[in-house]
């Protein structure tokens, strides 16, 4: 039985929304520590204070300001996490942006950094620093990684990429260097700052259509999502993909 207790997690996009909710839910499950990795300095410091206030446990959280699209910064985030907690067991590749204008940036944050972060964990850090025989990588994809979401072709492509990467790498024994399970989570609408898309990210008339869609679709809070996801991650098989809607968290079946 793989337990969350006393494990250490690095969470990208951990300063806000889903990443922050994962951090808190993991600490509720007796994780030893979480490293929040985010480009947003202000939210990162706020998140640390919120966690310290809520959990009253010294040294259970750090924030490392990081642009995950910069390889040096990404590697520094791993190094700082190890220096602080002396172990690393879980990588949650969660940072993401909703951008249909800056195509390369959207691909770099949502997909390239997921691949590079996973490689760093599997090849360099898990083999030396995980506290149990097995490490875990959780990739936040999206329902847009399972079915195209209207008017968001770039975002949709990146999330299909995350699902494909997880199935390919998580399901391939040749990649099980030092034993790592990799799974993907595909949430439907979650009420987070990402839902407040601006015209810089999605040009009109598509923006209005997306805003309407967000208003009219039932969504979940990041806390509700985290409560459904965290119990699943301990024993989910490697390469598995999970859809998380208001109805619950279920494994996705793909045609064989
Ligand atoms: P959010 O905007 O609250 O959180 C995303 C975080 O990623 C932010 O704190 C942001 O600063 C950080 N980030 C962005 N670019 C970064 C970079 N280059 N380096 C480091 N950090 C960076 O949004 P969220 O909804 O919590 O999104 C989390 C994940 O969930 C994303 O991958 C998103 O695609 C996915 N998702 C969201 C929804 C939804 O409806 N909100 C649905 C499905 C999937």
Boltz pocket constraint, residues with backbone or C-beta under 6 A from the ligand:
constraints:
  - pocket:
      binder: B
      contacts: [[A, 12], [A, 13], [A, 14], [A, 15], [A, 16], [A, 17], [A, 18], [A, 19], [A, 37], [A, 38], [A, 39], [A, 40], [A, 43], [A, 66], [A, 67], [A, 68], [A, 69], [A, 93], [A, 94], [A, 95], [A, 96], [A, 97], [A, 109], [A, 140], [A, 141], [A, 142], [A, 143], [A, 186], [A, 187], [A, 188], [A, 189], [A, 190], [A, 191], [A, 192], [A, 193], [A, 194], [A, 195]]
      max_distance: 6.0
